[in-house]
Amino acid sequence: MKRVRQKGQALVEFILLLVVLSGISFAFVGFMNRSLSRYWEYSVNLIIDDKPGTKTVEFP
């Protein structure tokens, strides 16, 4: 009887671990997408708004 409970516990632990790792992965990808999109948007605006004669580039 004890053996059945241990198998069930291992399954539950595996599912919880899978859910936690998936959540961390999705959060990381979402954060990176937002960060990269802001960086690319800033870079494109820097190129578009380039004024002739300025030789300095300032990053936020």
SEFIDO-37493 format. One record per residue: residue in one letter; x, y, z of N, C-alpha, C in turn. Coordinates in steps of 0.2 Angstrom, whole numbers, plus 5000, padded with zeros to 4 digits. Last residue first. Example, Ala and Ser with C-alpha at 12.3 -4.5 7.8 and 13.67 -1.06 7.14 Angstrom:
# SEFIDO-37493
S506449895035506849955036506450005039
A506649725039506249785039506649845039
***
This chain:
# SEFIDO-37493
P510152774885509752784891510052744897
F511552834877511052784878510752794885
E512052954865511852944872511352884872
V513352994854512752944855512652934862
T513953124845513953094851513253044851
K514053204834514453154834514453114840
T512953294823513053274830513553204830
G512853324810513353364813513453334821
P511153294808511753304805512253344809
K510253194819510353254817511053264814
D509253054819509953074819509953144816
D508052984821508053054823508753084823
I508352854816507852904813507952974815
I509252814826509452814819508952864815
L508452814837509052854837509252864830
N507352734834507252804835507852844835
V508052614834507752634828507652714828
S508452604847508952604842508652634836
Y507152594854507652654855508152664850
E506752474849506352534847506852594848
W507752394854507652394847507252464845
Y507452404868508052424865508052434858
R506052364868506252434870506952454867
S506252224864505852274860505952344862
L507052174875507352184868506952224864
S506152184885506752224886507052234879
R505052104881504952174883505552214882
N505751984880505452014874505252084875
M506151954893506651964887506352004881
F504951934899505351994901505852004896
G504551814892504151874892504551944894
V505551724896505451744889505051814888
F505351724910505951744907505951764900
A504051674911504151734913504851764911
F504251544905503751594901503951664904
S505151494914505351494907504851554904
I504351484926504951524926505151544919
G503351404921503151474923503751514923
S504051284919503751314914503551384915
L504451254933504951274927504651304921
V503251234938503651284941504151304936
V502751124931502351184931502751244933
L503751024934503651044927503251114927
L503551014948504151044946504151064938
L502250964948502351024951503051054949
I502450844941502050894938502150954941
F503350784951503550794944503150844941
E502550774962503150814962503350834955
V501550684957501350754959501950794959
L502350574955502050604949501850674951
A502750544968503250564963502950594957
Q501550514974501950574976502450594971
G501250394967500850454966501150514968
K502250314973502250324965501850384964
Q501950314986502550344984502550364976
R500750254986500750324988501350354986
V501150124982500650164978500750234980
R501950084994502250094987501850134982
K501050065004501450125004501750134997
M500449945000500050005000500450065000
***
